Amino acid sequence: MQTILLIDDEEKLRTLLSRIIRLEGYQVLEASDLKSGSKVLEKTAVDIVLCDVKLPDGNGVDFVKNVKYKFPLIEIILLTAYGNIADGIQAMKNGAFDYITKGDDNDKIIPLLNKAFEKVQLQKRIATLEERVEKKYGFENILGNAPLILEAINMAKKVAPTDATVLLLGETGTGKEVFAQAIHNGSKRQKNAFIALNCSAFSKELLESEMFGHKAGAFTGAIKDKKGLLEEANHGTLFLDEIGEMPLELQAKLLRVLESGEFIKVGDTKTIKVNVRIIAATNRNLQKEITEGLFREDLFYRLNVFKIELPALRDRKKDIIILAKHFLDRFIIKANLRVGGMDRKFIQRLEQYEWKGNIRELKNIMERAVILAENKELNITDLPVEMQDEKFVGTTKTLSAFDLASVEKLHIQRVLNHTKGNKTETAKLLNIGLTTLYRKIEEYQLD
């Protein structure tokens, strides 16, 4: 039920207004002064405050500012016996929803309360959505109990509130973007944009345009001015994934941004100033790239202000099942299926596998398993064939959970076992040439 706090020192008027408002279905709490009204607000969830301007212990206009500071979702309507333009203006500046005159505007109170409550509901929905987003992209979303991942989380939490540039290092699929988003969400920039850019996904020209923007006519096809992602992320965070793939020429422009917060659009001469936090990530050895002349040493030291290394999944074996259960729950809901869990052999295979593709590979395999599941529990037959055969669980070559190569690999091995390693007989049974068989054996690293 919607709750309204009515603060007025005139008992008769307070009783009359309370009766009128209750008849409209609102719950009404009463207070005769600001002190008692403040106590009600501290103890009870209130949606709207209906408050007199002149009270024995203070002024309602000033009270508005205090209430909005402590309870920003509450809306306040002020009542006054004598209309005063200056007070009305100040009340609105302080955050009041409206300012009305007693007696003359009594017929306006109920419609005004309804409008105020609509605003309260909207603000509550927005706050709930923001809370969900914060939880989804916060540190709570990073799962695991292994010491290495807990150390990485602890370091990220410490650097998040600062504006320090962060360099995330780790293999592909270890969750670098999830960490970047959590760091942004734990910073004072969280209300502003978080923009991710994969530096390996564009040619040099397109990457330059994406990052810095361009002026109309800067190149063929540039028919109008375009904002770059640095501008879009102003006062927020720009996450540069695969920073090791960035061409040297663009590295120099990025260095200037890190040093001075300035850059120039493609085809422009005017300097643009931005306030952007940079979080970079790579799976490459940047110091080796520096030695080979592929990465600027000065840029490396600018990026390497605060380094966090993310562990590979094989180095946090105890977390495999925690993550698998998380993905299982997610994909059950997504596919609207009833899968109760994972059987012992299924879990055993997950724990034995090498996970060269890390968390991303585990996620793909769990989605595939849920799609294929025919029983209440996921079992070994729901896994890719190379994981079903114990002999290949530790293979160094990782195949996609969805590709045909894994099926071919296991079939060739089974036929080789059947012929006791006779290559000529195996080729005949497979109906392929002997040369093709040898090529496949080498490709799949078969015995």
C-alpha positions as CSV (number, residue, x, y, z in Angstrom):
1,M,0.0,0.0,0.0
2,Q,1.2,3.5,-0.8
3,T,2.2,5.4,2.4
4,I,1.9,9.1,2.9
5,L,3.3,11.1,5.8
6,L,1.2,14.2,6.7
7,I,3.0,16.8,8.7
8,D,0.9,19.7,10.0
9,D,0.5,21.3,13.4
10,E,-3.2,22.2,12.8
11,E,-4.9,19.0,14.2
12,K,-8.4,19.7,12.7
13,L,-6.9,20.2,9.2
14,R,-4.6,17.2,9.6
15,T,-7.5,15.0,10.6
16,L,-9.7,16.2,7.7
17,L,-6.9,15.7,5.1
18,S,-6.0,12.2,6.5
19,R,-9.7,11.1,6.2
20,I,-9.9,12.4,2.5
21,I,-6.6,10.7,1.6
22,R,-7.4,7.4,3.3
23,L,-10.7,7.2,1.3
24,E,-8.5,7.1,-1.8
25,G,-6.8,4.0,-0.6
26,Y,-3.6,5.5,0.8
27,Q,-2.1,4.7,4.1
28,V,-1.6,7.9,6.1
29,L,0.8,8.5,8.9
30,E,0.6,11.8,10.9
31,A,3.0,14.1,12.6
32,S,2.5,17.5,14.2
33,D,6.1,18.9,13.7
34,L,9.3,18.3,11.8
35,K,11.0,16.5,14.6
36,S,8.3,13.8,15.0
37,G,8.0,13.6,11.2
38,S,11.7,12.9,10.9
39,K,11.4,10.1,13.4
40,V,8.6,8.5,11.3
41,L,10.8,8.7,8.2
42,E,13.7,7.0,10.0
43,K,11.5,4.0,11.1
44,T,8.9,3.6,8.3
45,A,9.0,3.3,4.5
46,V,7.2,6.4,3.2
47,D,6.4,7.2,-0.5
48,I,5.2,10.8,-0.2
49,V,5.4,13.6,2.4
50,L,2.6,16.2,2.5
51,C,4.1,19.0,4.7
52,D,3.1,22.4,6.0
53,V,5.6,25.2,5.3
54,K,5.2,27.0,8.7
55,L,5.7,24.6,11.6
56,P,6.6,25.2,15.3
57,D,10.1,23.8,15.0
58,G,11.2,24.8,11.5
59,N,10.4,25.6,7.9
60,G,9.1,23.0,5.4
61,V,11.1,24.5,2.5
62,D,14.3,23.7,4.3
63,F,13.0,20.3,5.4
64,V,12.6,19.4,1.8
65,K,16.3,19.6,1.2
66,N,17.1,17.4,4.2
67,V,14.6,14.7,3.3
68,K,15.7,14.5,-0.4
69,Y,19.3,14.2,0.7
70,K,18.5,11.2,3.0
71,F,15.6,9.7,1.1
72,P,16.0,10.7,-2.6
73,L,13.1,8.4,-3.7
74,I,10.5,10.2,-1.5
75,E,8.4,12.9,-3.1
76,I,7.4,16.0,-1.1
77,I,4.4,18.3,-1.6
78,L,4.4,21.5,0.5
79,L,1.2,23.2,1.9
80,T,1.1,26.8,2.8
81,A,-1.6,29.1,4.2
82,Y,-0.2,32.0,2.2
83,G,1.2,31.6,-1.3
84,N,4.7,33.0,-1.6
85,I,6.5,33.0,-4.9
86,A,10.0,33.1,-3.4
87,D,9.2,30.2,-1.1
88,G,7.7,28.2,-4.0
89,I,10.7,28.7,-6.2
90,Q,13.1,27.7,-3.4
91,A,11.0,24.7,-2.5
92,M,11.2,23.4,-6.1
93,K,15.0,24.1,-6.2
94,N,15.3,22.0,-3.0
95,G,13.5,19.1,-4.7
96,A,9.8,19.5,-3.8
97,F,7.3,17.8,-6.1
98,D,4.9,20.8,-5.8
99,Y,3.9,23.7,-3.7
100,I,0.2,24.5,-3.1
101,T,-2.0,26.8,-1.1
102,K,-4.2,25.3,1.7
103,G,-8.0,25.7,1.2
104,D,-8.0,27.1,-2.3
105,D,-6.2,24.0,-3.7
106,N,-7.8,21.2,-1.6
107,D,-9.4,19.8,-4.8
108,K,-5.9,19.4,-6.3
109,I,-4.4,17.3,-3.5
110,I,-5.6,13.9,-4.6
111,P,-4.7,14.3,-8.4
112,L,-1.4,15.7,-7.2
113,L,-0.8,12.7,-4.9
114,N,-1.5,10.3,-7.7
115,K,1.0,12.0,-10.0
116,A,3.6,12.1,-7.3
117,F,3.1,8.4,-6.6
118,E,3.5,7.6,-10.3
119,K,6.9,9.4,-10.2
120,V,7.8,7.4,-7.0
121,Q,7.0,4.1,-8.7
122,L,9.1,5.0,-11.8
123,Q,12.0,6.0,-9.6
124,K,11.8,2.7,-7.7
125,R,11.7,0.7,-10.9
126,I,14.8,2.6,-12.2
127,A,16.6,2.0,-8.8
128,T,15.8,-1.7,-9.0
129,L,17.1,-2.0,-12.5
130,E,20.3,-0.1,-11.6
131,E,20.7,-2.5,-8.7
132,R,20.3,-5.5,-10.9
133,V,22.8,-4.1,-13.4
134,E,25.2,-3.4,-10.6
135,K,24.9,-6.9,-9.3
136,K,25.1,-8.5,-12.8
137,Y,28.3,-6.6,-13.7
138,G,29.8,-6.3,-10.2
139,F,32.4,-8.4,-8.4
140,E,29.5,-10.6,-7.1
141,N,29.3,-11.9,-10.7
142,I,32.9,-13.3,-10.6
143,L,32.6,-16.8,-9.4
144,G,35.2,-18.9,-7.8
145,N,37.0,-19.8,-4.5
146,A,40.5,-20.7,-5.8
147,P,43.3,-18.6,-4.2
148,L,44.4,-17.2,-7.6
149,I,41.0,-15.9,-8.6
150,L,40.4,-14.5,-5.1
151,E,43.7,-12.7,-5.2
152,A,42.8,-11.2,-8.6
153,I,39.3,-10.1,-7.3
154,N,40.9,-8.5,-4.2
155,M,43.3,-6.5,-6.4
156,A,40.5,-5.4,-8.7
157,K,38.4,-4.2,-5.8
158,K,41.3,-2.1,-4.4
159,V,41.9,-0.4,-7.8
160,A,38.3,0.1,-8.7
161,P,37.5,3.2,-6.7
162,T,40.6,5.0,-8.2
163,D,41.1,6.4,-11.7
164,A,44.3,4.3,-12.3
165,T,44.8,2.7,-15.6
166,V,44.5,-1.1,-15.4
167,L,46.2,-3.8,-17.5
168,L,44.5,-7.2,-17.4
169,L,46.6,-10.1,-18.5
170,G,45.4,-13.6,-19.2
171,E,44.6,-16.3,-21.8
172,T,41.6,-16.0,-24.1
173,G,38.4,-16.8,-22.3
174,T,39.6,-16.1,-18.7
175,G,37.0,-13.3,-18.2
176,K,39.0,-10.1,-18.8
177,E,35.9,-8.1,-19.9
178,V,33.9,-9.3,-16.9
179,F,36.7,-8.0,-14.6
180,A,36.9,-4.7,-16.6
181,Q,33.1,-4.2,-16.2
182,A,33.3,-5.0,-12.4
183,I,36.1,-2.5,-12.0
184,H,34.1,0.2,-13.8
185,N,31.0,-0.7,-11.7
186,G,33.0,-0.3,-8.5
187,S,34.3,3.1,-9.4
188,K,32.8,6.7,-9.1
189,R,32.3,6.5,-12.9
190,Q,29.7,3.7,-12.6
191,K,26.8,6.0,-13.6
192,N,28.6,6.9,-16.9
193,A,29.4,4.8,-20.0
194,F,31.4,1.6,-20.0
195,I,32.4,0.9,-23.6
196,A,34.3,-2.1,-24.8
197,L,36.4,-2.2,-28.0
198,N,38.2,-5.2,-29.4
199,C,41.4,-3.9,-31.1
200,S,41.8,-7.1,-33.2
201,A,38.4,-6.8,-34.8
202,F,39.2,-3.8,-37.1
203,S,41.7,-2.7,-39.7
204,K,44.0,0.1,-38.7
205,E,41.8,2.7,-40.5
206,L,38.6,1.5,-39.1
207,L,40.0,1.1,-35.6
208,E,41.3,4.7,-35.7
209,S,37.9,6.0,-36.8
210,E,36.1,3.9,-34.1
211,M,38.4,5.1,-31.3
212,F,38.9,8.8,-32.2
213,G,36.1,9.5,-34.6
214,H,36.3,11.4,-37.9
215,K,35.3,14.6,-39.7
216,A,33.0,14.5,-42.7
217,G,35.2,14.0,-45.9
218,A,38.1,12.6,-43.9
219,F,38.1,9.6,-46.2
220,T,35.8,7.9,-48.8
221,G,32.5,7.1,-47.2
222,A,32.9,9.6,-44.3
223,I,29.7,11.5,-45.2
224,K,29.2,13.1,-41.8
225,D,31.1,13.8,-38.6
226,K,31.4,10.8,-36.2
227,K,32.1,10.7,-32.5
228,G,34.7,8.2,-31.5
229,L,34.4,5.8,-28.6
230,L,36.8,8.0,-26.5
231,E,34.2,10.8,-26.7
232,E,31.3,8.4,-26.1
233,A,33.1,7.1,-23.0
234,N,33.8,10.6,-21.6
235,H,33.7,10.6,-17.8
236,G,33.3,6.8,-18.1
237,T,35.5,3.8,-18.9
238,L,36.9,2.6,-22.2
239,F,37.9,-1.1,-22.2
240,L,40.5,-1.9,-24.9
241,D,40.6,-5.6,-25.4
242,E,43.5,-7.3,-27.3
243,I,45.5,-4.1,-26.9
244,G,48.5,-6.0,-28.2
245,E,46.9,-6.0,-31.7
246,M,46.8,-2.3,-31.9
247,P,49.0,-0.9,-34.8
248,L,52.0,1.2,-33.7
249,E,50.7,4.4,-35.3
250,L,47.5,4.2,-33.1
251,Q,49.6,3.4,-30.1
252,A,51.2,6.8,-30.3
253,K,47.7,8.5,-30.4
254,L,46.5,6.4,-27.4
255,L,49.7,7.4,-25.5
256,R,48.8,11.1,-25.9
257,V,45.3,10.4,-24.5
258,L,46.8,8.7,-21.5
259,E,49.3,11.5,-21.0
260,S,47.2,14.6,-21.6
261,G,43.6,13.5,-22.1
262,E,43.7,15.0,-25.6
263,F,43.3,13.7,-29.2
264,I,42.4,14.8,-32.7
265,K,39.7,13.3,-34.8
266,V,40.7,11.8,-38.2
267,G,40.6,14.6,-40.7
268,D,40.4,17.4,-38.1
269,T,42.8,19.9,-36.7
270,K,41.0,20.7,-33.5
271,T,42.1,19.1,-30.2
272,I,39.4,17.4,-28.1
273,K,39.7,17.0,-24.4
274,V,38.3,13.9,-22.6
275,N,38.2,12.4,-19.1
276,V,38.3,8.7,-19.7
277,R,39.6,5.8,-17.6
278,I,41.4,3.2,-19.8
279,I,41.3,-0.5,-18.9
280,A,43.4,-2.6,-21.3
281,A,43.6,-6.3,-21.7
282,T,45.8,-8.8,-23.7
283,N,46.7,-12.4,-23.9
284,R,50.1,-11.5,-25.4
285,N,53.4,-11.1,-23.7
286,L,53.8,-7.3,-24.2
287,Q,57.4,-7.2,-23.1
288,K,58.2,-9.7,-25.8
289,E,56.3,-7.6,-28.3
290,I,58.4,-4.6,-27.2
291,T,61.6,-6.5,-27.9
292,E,60.3,-7.4,-31.4
293,G,59.3,-3.8,-32.1
294,L,55.6,-4.5,-32.2
295,F,54.6,-2.5,-29.1
296,R,55.7,0.8,-27.7
297,E,57.6,0.6,-24.5
298,D,56.4,4.0,-23.3
299,L,52.8,3.0,-23.9
300,F,53.4,-0.3,-22.0
301,Y,54.5,1.6,-18.9
302,R,51.5,4.0,-19.1
303,L,49.1,1.0,-19.3
304,N,51.0,-1.1,-16.7
305,V,50.1,1.3,-13.8
306,F,48.2,-1.5,-12.1
307,K,48.5,-5.0,-13.5
308,I,46.1,-7.9,-12.7
309,E,46.8,-11.4,-14.0
310,L,43.8,-13.6,-14.4
311,P,44.4,-17.4,-13.9
312,A,43.6,-20.0,-16.5
313,L,40.8,-22.3,-15.6
314,R,43.1,-25.3,-15.4
315,D,44.9,-23.5,-12.6
316,R,41.7,-23.2,-10.6
317,K,40.3,-26.7,-10.9
318,K,38.1,-26.4,-7.8
319,D,36.1,-23.7,-9.6
320,I,35.2,-25.7,-12.6
321,I,32.1,-27.3,-11.0
322,I,31.1,-23.9,-9.4
323,L,31.1,-22.3,-12.9
324,A,29.5,-25.4,-14.5
325,K,26.6,-25.2,-12.1
326,H,26.2,-21.5,-12.7
327,F,26.0,-22.0,-16.5
328,L,23.7,-25.0,-16.1
329,D,21.2,-22.9,-14.1
330,R,21.4,-20.1,-16.7
331,F,20.9,-22.3,-19.7
332,I,18.1,-24.3,-18.1
333,I,16.1,-21.1,-17.7
334,K,17.1,-19.9,-21.2
335,A,16.1,-23.2,-22.9
336,N,13.1,-23.7,-20.6
337,L,14.2,-27.2,-19.8
338,R,14.1,-29.4,-16.7
339,V,17.6,-30.7,-16.1
340,G,18.2,-31.4,-12.4
341,G,22.0,-31.5,-12.4
342,M,25.1,-33.4,-13.5
343,D,25.9,-37.1,-12.8
344,R,29.3,-38.2,-11.3
345,K,30.9,-39.2,-14.7
346,F,29.9,-35.9,-16.3
347,I,31.5,-34.0,-13.4
348,Q,34.6,-36.2,-13.5
349,R,35.1,-35.4,-17.2
350,L,34.8,-31.7,-16.6
351,E,37.4,-31.8,-13.8
352,Q,39.8,-33.9,-16.0
353,Y,39.6,-31.7,-19.1
354,E,42.4,-29.2,-19.9
355,W,40.1,-26.3,-20.8
356,K,42.5,-24.5,-23.2
357,G,39.6,-22.2,-24.1
358,N,39.0,-21.5,-20.3
359,I,35.7,-20.2,-19.0
360,R,34.4,-19.4,-22.5
361,E,34.9,-23.0,-23.6
362,L,33.2,-24.3,-20.5
363,K,30.3,-22.1,-21.1
364,N,29.9,-23.3,-24.7
365,I,30.1,-27.0,-23.6
366,M,27.5,-26.5,-20.9
367,E,25.1,-24.8,-23.3
368,R,25.6,-27.7,-25.8
369,A,25.1,-30.3,-23.1
370,V,21.8,-28.6,-21.9
371,I,20.5,-28.5,-25.5
372,L,21.3,-32.2,-26.1
373,A,20.1,-33.4,-22.7
374,E,17.5,-36.2,-22.7
375,N,17.6,-37.1,-19.0
376,K,17.0,-35.3,-15.8
377,E,20.8,-35.2,-15.2
378,L,23.5,-34.3,-17.7
379,N,25.6,-37.4,-18.4
380,I,28.7,-38.2,-20.3
381,T,26.9,-38.7,-23.6
382,D,25.9,-35.0,-23.5
383,L,29.5,-34.0,-23.8
384,P,31.5,-33.5,-27.1
385,V,32.9,-36.9,-28.3
386,E,36.5,-36.0,-27.5
387,M,35.5,-35.6,-23.9
388,Q,33.6,-38.8,-23.8
389,D,36.7,-40.9,-24.5
390,E,38.9,-40.8,-21.4
391,K,42.0,-41.2,-23.6
392,F,41.5,-37.7,-25.1
393,V,40.4,-35.7,-22.1
394,G,43.8,-34.3,-21.6
395,T,44.6,-33.6,-25.2
396,T,46.5,-30.5,-25.9
397,K,44.4,-29.6,-29.0
398,T,41.1,-28.0,-28.0
399,L,38.2,-28.4,-30.4
400,S,35.0,-26.5,-30.3
401,A,32.2,-28.1,-28.5
402,F,30.0,-27.7,-31.6
403,D,32.4,-28.7,-34.5
404,L,32.5,-31.8,-36.6
405,A,36.2,-32.3,-36.3
406,S,35.8,-33.7,-32.8
407,V,33.4,-36.4,-34.2
408,E,35.8,-37.3,-37.0
409,K,38.8,-37.5,-34.7
410,L,37.2,-40.0,-32.3
411,H,35.8,-42.1,-35.2
412,I,39.2,-42.4,-36.9
413,Q,40.8,-43.5,-33.5
414,R,38.1,-46.1,-33.0
415,V,38.7,-47.6,-36.5
416,L,42.5,-47.6,-35.9
417,N,41.9,-49.5,-32.6
418,H,39.7,-51.9,-34.5
419,T,42.4,-52.6,-37.1
420,K,45.1,-52.7,-34.4
421,G,46.9,-49.7,-36.0
422,N,46.8,-51.1,-39.6
423,K,46.8,-47.8,-41.6
424,T,46.0,-49.4,-45.0
425,E,43.0,-51.3,-43.6
426,T,41.8,-48.3,-41.7
427,A,41.9,-46.1,-44.8
428,K,39.8,-48.8,-46.7
429,L,37.2,-49.0,-43.9
430,L,37.0,-45.2,-43.8
431,N,36.8,-45.0,-47.6
432,I,39.6,-42.4,-47.8
433,G,43.0,-42.3,-49.3
434,L,46.0,-43.5,-47.3
435,T,47.7,-40.0,-47.7
436,T,44.5,-38.4,-46.3
437,L,44.5,-40.8,-43.4
438,Y,48.2,-39.9,-42.5
439,R,47.3,-36.2,-42.7
440,K,44.4,-36.7,-40.4
441,I,46.5,-38.7,-37.9
442,E,49.0,-35.9,-37.8
443,E,46.4,-33.2,-37.6
444,Y,44.6,-34.9,-34.7
445,Q,47.8,-36.2,-33.1
446,L,46.6,-39.8,-33.1
447,D,48.7,-42.8,-32.4
